[in-house]
Amino acid sequence: MDISRTHLIEDLNSSMEGQDVLFGGWVVDLRKLGKMAFLTVRDVTGMCQVIVKGDAMSLLEGLNRQSVVRILGKVQASKAKDFDFEVSAIELQVLAKAEYPLPIDPIGRLESDIDNRLNSRALDMRNQKTASIFKLRSQVLASIRETLIKRKFIEINTPKIIGSASEGGADLFSLDYFGKQAYLAQSPQLYKEQMTIGLERVFEISSFYRAEKSHTGRHLSEFTSVDIEAAMMDYTDVMDVLESIVVDVFKNTAENSKTEQQDIGHEIKIPDSPFERVSYTQALEELGNLDIKLEFGEDLQDSHLRSLGDKHPGFFFLTDWPMKLKPFYIHEKDDDPTLSRSFDLQYGYLELSSGGRRLHDPEQLKSRLKEQNLDPASFEEHLKTFGWGMPPHSGWGMGLDRLMTVLIGIDNVREVTLYPRDPDRLKP
């Protein structure tokens, strides 16, 4: 069976009148009027109207919407208000029939809730709003890579099956690895730090895992993280890199995805920059002015972050957190060892990224591990690399799924994840 095509639908236009074209797609609509029929056919690039007459009409018997067809036809002028041209079918080939009824209506005439759509996710991609979300996600990934590569970052791929807890915390999925205890990585932290020895500036975009029983619109058990690590950069330097990535993402998608924005019903607006930088100490003062009293060293909860977000709308950095709230590898500030050289990137109450300057002295690292009741022996493989000439370095990790929700103005990461995994969902 020949399944080739000469054109995608976006390649067709009214200037091709009289030209033979061969294309394929799925049937969005089918209307029979006597001895002729009007088909609306869509592929991933667009939609066109097809006129079917004569012998080809017999092929339409029992043909349901969403079936896949291949059409040889001639481009001609159209009287339809929605189309500048149409294609008169010379030959019509049914490549795959769709069953009836389908589990969801991908056209969106009958709305389905998110769970039903996720249960039929592949079919949901024929909904133009859903498809546009993932076209945008692809553009976002391309933009991030372009920005980092221009800044001399090298893309790496680190293991997802690891032998020790990378951040010394809980929330790890454990598994048997040929009789040994192993875990699914919750970040590439230790590996990306090690790579600064020779590659200096590295980044990774990959799936990571967190065994956290959270039931919110911003948590997933498997999530996509964008991570960087850079030698000879302080935490303020990698904050600048992060800001440039975010601004470039919004700029590139705002300018190059007009159709997708129309399909989603959301206009992407380029954020103001530079992003405001608010220290933890300043945040406590601002909350205090709102009669929200917190002691130094207390973590900021959702309600606190919402109050701060009201005062600092849009993107802003929360910097210089107390050391006690940060992982063992974070560097303290020179002028105040109770504070860390660290930051979170916020969009209102939503944390998008966390990062900072790292310790690069192995003795300091061992002391910090002990302070946090972690066994240095468990990190032996990591610690030995610090004796090989580890440069000072900084980095961050950013949740891609959360960034996508901000970009397109929704509040559920499941909408921007192909096959989300959370405490209740393991299929499809």
PLY file of the C-alpha trace (Angstrom):
ply
format ascii 1.0
element vertex 428
property float x
property float y
property float z
element edge 427
property int vertex1
property int vertex2
end_header
0.00 0.00 0.00
1.38 3.38 -1.02
1.03 5.85 1.89
3.18 8.70 0.58
1.93 12.26 0.15
3.13 15.22 -1.86
1.84 17.92 0.48
0.92 18.71 4.05
-2.30 20.68 4.31
-0.45 23.85 5.32
1.36 23.64 1.95
-1.91 24.00 0.03
-3.25 27.40 -1.01
-5.56 29.10 -3.50
-2.69 29.93 -5.89
-2.43 26.18 -6.65
-5.83 26.12 -8.41
-5.88 23.37 -11.04
-2.90 21.52 -9.53
-3.08 17.85 -8.51
-2.14 17.19 -4.88
-1.80 14.07 -2.74
-2.28 14.45 1.00
-3.67 12.64 4.04
-5.28 13.27 7.39
-8.23 12.43 9.57
-11.88 13.19 8.90
-13.14 15.96 11.18
-16.55 16.29 9.55
-18.57 14.48 6.87
-21.71 15.84 5.18
-23.49 14.01 2.39
-25.69 16.07 0.04
-27.26 13.88 -2.61
-24.62 12.64 -5.06
-21.77 14.51 -3.46
-20.19 14.85 -0.04
-18.15 17.44 1.80
-15.29 16.17 3.92
-13.34 18.31 6.36
-9.90 16.76 6.64
-7.18 17.78 9.08
-3.55 16.88 9.54
-1.16 18.18 12.18
-0.54 21.35 10.13
-4.05 22.45 9.17
-7.49 21.70 7.76
-9.12 21.78 4.33
-12.39 20.93 2.63
-12.63 18.01 0.19
-15.43 17.46 -2.36
-16.23 13.82 -3.11
-18.33 12.76 -6.10
-18.95 9.74 -8.31
-17.42 6.33 -7.59
-15.54 7.57 -4.52
-18.87 8.12 -2.74
-19.11 4.38 -2.14
-15.98 4.55 0.03
-17.77 6.85 2.45
-20.27 4.16 3.46
-19.69 3.34 7.11
-16.86 5.86 7.35
-16.87 7.48 10.78
-15.36 10.78 11.80
-11.69 10.58 12.87
-10.98 7.87 10.28
-7.73 8.37 8.36
-7.90 9.00 4.61
-5.50 9.70 1.75
-6.72 11.87 -1.09
-5.55 12.54 -4.62
-7.36 15.62 -5.82
-7.32 18.88 -7.70
-7.22 22.27 -5.99
-10.13 24.53 -6.93
-11.81 27.73 -5.74
-14.27 27.39 -2.86
-17.54 29.13 -2.10
-17.37 28.09 1.56
-16.88 31.01 3.94
-14.31 29.12 6.02
-12.05 28.04 3.13
-10.27 30.00 0.40
-9.94 26.83 -1.67
-11.01 23.22 -1.63
-9.84 19.96 -3.14
-11.98 17.98 -5.56
-11.18 14.31 -4.92
-10.03 12.19 -7.84
-9.19 9.18 -5.67
-9.95 8.56 -2.00
-8.24 5.86 0.03
-9.38 4.86 3.51
-6.21 4.06 5.46
-7.77 3.38 8.87
-11.35 3.41 10.12
-12.23 4.89 13.50
-14.70 3.08 15.72
-17.94 4.64 16.91
-18.54 5.92 19.48
-15.11 7.15 20.48
-14.27 7.46 24.20
-13.94 11.26 23.90
-14.85 13.84 21.29
-11.53 15.24 20.08
-13.23 18.11 18.26
-14.42 19.44 21.59
-18.13 19.71 20.76
-18.72 17.50 23.77
-16.37 18.50 26.55
-14.55 15.80 28.48
-12.95 16.21 31.89
-9.19 15.93 32.29
-9.27 12.33 33.58
-11.26 11.02 30.60
-8.99 12.92 28.24
-5.89 11.47 29.89
-7.36 7.98 29.61
-7.53 8.54 25.83
-4.50 10.80 25.55
-3.46 9.86 22.01
-6.93 10.70 20.71
-6.90 13.91 22.78
-4.00 15.09 20.57
-6.53 15.60 17.78
-8.11 18.34 19.88
-6.50 21.52 18.55
-6.21 23.12 21.96
-4.39 20.09 23.35
-2.20 19.74 20.25
-1.25 23.41 20.47
-0.14 23.00 24.09
2.35 20.33 23.02
3.48 22.24 19.95
4.26 25.10 22.34
6.07 22.72 24.68
8.27 21.65 21.79
9.03 25.30 20.98
9.86 25.95 24.64
12.35 23.08 24.69
13.98 24.34 21.49
14.22 27.86 22.93
15.82 26.65 26.18
18.40 24.61 24.30
19.18 27.50 21.95
19.73 29.94 24.83
21.99 27.56 26.75
24.03 26.45 23.75
24.67 30.10 22.84
26.09 30.49 26.35
28.50 27.58 25.78
26.57 25.01 27.82
26.97 21.36 26.81
23.98 19.00 26.99
24.49 15.83 29.05
22.44 12.77 30.04
22.85 11.42 33.56
21.67 8.07 35.05
18.15 7.79 36.38
18.90 4.61 38.33
21.20 5.61 41.18
22.82 3.90 44.17
22.36 6.63 46.80
20.00 9.48 47.55
21.32 12.38 45.47
20.10 15.04 47.85
20.07 12.99 51.01
16.32 13.37 51.37
13.22 11.23 51.42
10.62 11.02 48.65
12.68 8.55 46.63
11.31 5.58 44.69
13.37 2.54 45.65
13.86 -0.61 43.60
15.79 -3.84 43.54
18.72 -3.60 41.14
20.00 -7.16 40.68
20.00 -7.70 44.42
21.23 -4.21 45.30
19.29 -1.27 46.70
18.73 1.39 44.03
16.61 4.50 43.59
15.04 6.55 40.82
16.83 9.89 40.62
14.97 12.96 41.88
17.57 15.25 40.29
20.92 15.04 38.44
22.53 17.09 41.23
25.64 15.07 42.02
26.39 14.11 38.43
26.02 17.58 36.99
28.33 18.96 39.70
30.95 16.35 38.81
30.74 17.25 35.13
31.94 20.81 35.82
35.42 19.33 36.38
35.94 18.88 32.64
32.95 20.23 30.71
32.57 23.33 32.93
29.07 24.34 31.74
26.48 21.58 31.43
22.73 21.22 31.19
20.21 18.40 31.13
16.52 18.26 30.23
15.06 14.98 31.44
12.49 13.15 33.54
13.04 12.79 37.28
11.04 11.13 40.03
9.70 12.06 43.44
7.73 9.68 45.68
5.68 12.47 47.21
1.98 11.84 47.87
0.88 15.30 46.80
-2.52 15.82 45.22
-2.23 19.31 43.77
-2.23 20.86 40.32
1.51 21.50 40.50
2.97 18.16 41.67
3.82 15.06 39.64
5.60 11.83 40.56
7.46 11.95 37.24
8.33 15.44 36.08
10.56 17.11 33.50
13.39 19.17 34.94
15.75 21.60 33.25
19.07 21.59 35.11
22.30 23.50 34.67
25.64 23.58 36.47
28.45 26.00 35.66
32.05 26.28 36.81
33.38 29.72 37.75
29.89 31.15 38.16
28.39 32.42 41.41
24.72 32.10 42.25
23.92 35.56 40.90
25.46 34.58 37.55
23.28 31.49 37.14
20.25 33.56 38.19
21.02 35.76 35.17
21.16 32.67 32.95
17.81 31.48 34.29
16.18 34.85 33.73
17.44 35.01 30.15
16.04 31.52 29.48
12.60 32.43 30.79
12.45 35.75 28.92
13.61 34.06 25.69
10.93 31.36 26.08
8.18 33.95 26.39
9.60 36.09 23.60
10.07 33.22 21.13
6.65 31.69 21.71
4.86 35.06 21.77
6.31 35.96 18.38
6.31 32.55 16.65
3.16 30.77 17.83
0.21 32.99 16.95
-1.94 30.06 15.79
-1.27 28.05 18.94
-2.18 31.02 21.13
-5.49 31.37 19.26
-6.22 27.65 19.69
-5.50 27.83 23.42
-7.29 31.16 23.89
-4.38 32.76 25.71
-2.06 35.56 24.64
1.56 35.07 25.70
3.03 38.30 27.03
6.76 38.90 27.43
7.54 39.52 31.13
9.26 42.65 32.35
12.92 42.26 33.21
15.13 42.31 35.14
13.16 40.19 37.59
12.83 41.62 41.06
15.12 40.10 43.71
13.69 39.78 47.20
15.84 38.44 50.03
14.45 36.01 52.62
15.01 38.65 55.31
13.10 41.23 53.26
10.32 38.70 52.74
9.98 38.23 56.51
9.74 42.00 56.94
7.08 42.32 54.26
5.06 39.47 55.78
5.46 41.09 59.19
3.91 44.26 57.80
0.92 42.10 56.88
0.72 40.81 60.47
2.19 37.45 59.41
4.88 36.86 62.02
7.64 34.37 61.21
10.87 33.65 63.04
14.16 33.60 61.14
14.74 30.08 59.84
11.08 29.19 59.35
10.18 27.98 55.88
7.71 29.93 53.75
4.45 28.06 53.28
1.98 28.42 50.41
-0.05 31.04 52.25
3.09 33.13 52.89
4.17 32.83 49.26
0.71 33.84 48.06
0.93 37.00 50.18
4.38 37.76 48.75
3.11 37.03 45.24
0.38 39.62 45.68
3.05 42.20 46.48
5.43 41.03 43.73
3.28 39.99 40.76
4.96 38.08 37.97
8.42 36.57 38.18
10.69 37.33 41.11
13.68 35.75 42.84
13.65 34.88 46.54
17.31 34.95 47.59
19.68 34.32 50.50
17.70 31.65 52.34
18.76 30.41 55.80
21.34 27.65 55.60
19.19 25.35 57.74
16.55 25.23 55.01
18.93 24.20 52.22
20.58 20.90 51.13
24.06 19.91 52.30
25.81 21.05 49.12
24.73 24.73 49.26
27.42 27.35 50.02
27.03 29.86 52.84
27.41 33.62 52.41
30.83 35.02 53.27
29.51 37.87 55.41
26.85 35.83 57.25
27.28 32.03 57.51
23.67 31.63 58.67
22.55 32.66 55.16
23.08 30.72 51.95
24.08 31.77 48.47
20.81 30.45 47.13
17.58 31.44 45.40
14.17 30.31 44.25
12.50 31.64 41.13
8.85 32.36 41.90
5.85 33.19 39.77
3.57 34.47 42.47
3.27 31.65 45.01
4.49 29.05 42.51
8.11 27.93 42.84
9.58 27.30 39.40
13.25 26.82 40.19
15.69 26.44 43.04
19.45 26.86 42.91
22.59 28.36 44.33
26.34 28.26 44.75
27.69 24.83 45.70
30.36 23.80 48.16
33.46 22.65 46.28
35.74 21.91 49.25
35.52 18.18 50.13
36.19 18.69 53.85
33.39 21.27 54.09
31.10 18.86 52.28
31.89 16.04 54.73
31.23 18.35 57.68
27.94 19.50 56.20
26.81 15.93 55.58
27.45 15.09 59.22
25.62 18.23 60.36
22.57 17.03 58.44
22.87 13.51 59.88
23.95 12.04 56.55
26.70 9.44 56.29
29.66 10.63 54.18
30.38 6.98 53.34
27.14 6.89 51.36
28.50 9.68 49.16
32.00 8.25 48.76
31.79 8.02 44.96
30.74 11.65 44.77
33.18 13.01 47.33
36.24 11.46 45.71
35.74 13.60 42.59
36.23 16.70 44.73
39.86 15.71 45.25
40.53 15.92 41.51
40.38 19.71 41.31
36.71 20.66 41.63
36.15 24.25 40.45
33.77 26.59 42.29
30.38 26.17 40.64
26.70 27.09 40.79
23.52 25.78 39.25
19.78 25.31 39.42
16.92 23.04 38.48
13.64 24.28 36.97
10.35 22.43 36.55
9.47 22.55 32.85
5.89 21.48 33.48
5.32 24.34 35.92
6.87 26.84 33.52
4.48 25.62 30.83
1.45 26.26 33.06
2.62 29.85 33.59
3.29 30.33 29.87
-0.20 29.29 28.77
-2.15 30.51 31.77
-3.47 27.29 33.30
-3.02 25.85 36.80
-2.77 22.09 36.27
0.52 20.45 35.22
-1.42 17.43 33.92
-2.63 19.56 31.03
0.93 20.10 29.81
2.25 16.57 30.43
1.66 13.86 27.82
1.13 10.94 30.19
1.21 12.32 33.74
2.22 10.15 36.67
0.89 11.03 40.10
-0.06 9.00 43.20
-3.35 7.98 41.53
-2.32 7.55 37.90
-0.09 4.85 36.43
-1.92 4.38 33.10
-2.01 4.75 30.18
0 1
1 2
2 3
3 4
4 5
5 6
6 7
7 8
8 9
9 10
10 11
11 12
12 13
13 14
14 15
15 16
16 17
17 18
18 19
19 20
20 21
21 22
22 23
23 24
24 25
25 26
26 27
27 28
28 29
29 30
30 31
31 32
32 33
33 34
34 35
35 36
36 37
37 38
38 39
39 40
40 41
41 42
42 43
43 44
44 45
45 46
46 47
47 48
48 49
49 50
50 51
51 52
52 53
53 54
54 55
55 56
56 57
57 58
58 59
59 60
60 61
61 62
62 63
63 64
64 65
65 66
66 67
67 68
68 69
69 70
70 71
71 72
72 73
73 74
74 75
75 76
76 77
77 78
78 79
79 80
80 81
81 82
82 83
83 84
84 85
85 86
86 87
87 88
88 89
89 90
90 91
91 92
92 93
93 94
94 95
95 96
96 97
97 98
98 99
99 100
100 101
101 102
102 103
103 104
104 105
105 106
106 107
107 108
108 109
109 110
110 111
111 112
112 113
113 114
114 115
115 116
116 117
117 118
118 119
119 120
120 121
121 122
122 123
123 124
124 125
125 126
126 127
127 128
128 129
129 130
130 131
131 132
132 133
133 134
134 135
135 136
136 137
137 138
138 139
139 140
140 141
141 142
142 143
143 144
144 145
145 146
146 147
147 148
148 149
149 150
150 151
151 152
152 153
153 154
154 155
155 156
156 157
157 158
158 159
159 160
160 161
161 162
162 163
163 164
164 165
165 166
166 167
167 168
168 169
169 170
170 171
171 172
172 173
173 174
174 175
175 176
176 177
177 178
178 179
179 180
180 181
181 182
182 183
183 184
184 185
185 186
186 187
187 188
188 189
189 190
190 191
191 192
192 193
193 194
194 195
195 196
196 197
197 198
198 199
199 200
200 201
201 202
202 203
203 204
204 205
205 206
206 207
207 208
208 209
209 210
210 211
211 212
212 213
213 214
214 215
215 216
216 217
217 218
218 219
219 220
220 221
221 222
222 223
223 224
224 225
225 226
226 227
227 228
228 229
229 230
230 231
231 232
232 233
233 234
234 235
235 236
236 237
237 238
238 239
239 240
240 241
241 242
242 243
243 244
244 245
245 246
246 247
247 248
248 249
249 250
250 251
251 252
252 253
253 254
254 255
255 256
256 257
257 258
258 259
259 260
260 261
261 262
262 263
263 264
264 265
265 266
266 267
267 268
268 269
269 270
270 271
271 272
272 273
273 274
274 275
275 276
276 277
277 278
278 279
279 280
280 281
281 282
282 283
283 284
284 285
285 286
286 287
287 288
288 289
289 290
290 291
291 292
292 293
293 294
294 295
295 296
296 297
297 298
298 299
299 300
300 301
301 302
302 303
303 304
304 305
305 306
306 307
307 308
308 309
309 310
310 311
311 312
312 313
313 314
314 315
315 316
316 317
317 318
318 319
319 320
320 321
321 322
322 323
323 324
324 325
325 326
326 327
327 328
328 329
329 330
330 331
331 332
332 333
333 334
334 335
335 336
336 337
337 338
338 339
339 340
340 341
341 342
342 343
343 344
344 345
345 346
346 347
347 348
348 349
349 350
350 351
351 352
352 353
353 354
354 355
355 356
356 357
357 358
358 359
359 360
360 361
361 362
362 363
363 364
364 365
365 366
366 367
367 368
368 369
369 370
370 371
371 372
372 373
373 374
374 375
375 376
376 377
377 378
378 379
379 380
380 381
381 382
382 383
383 384
384 385
385 386
386 387
387 388
388 389
389 390
390 391
391 392
392 393
393 394
394 395
395 396
396 397
397 398
398 399
399 400
400 401
401 402
402 403
403 404
404 405
405 406
406 407
407 408
408 409
409 410
410 411
411 412
412 413
413 414
414 415
415 416
416 417
417 418
418 419
419 420
420 421
421 422
422 423
423 424
424 425
425 426
426 427
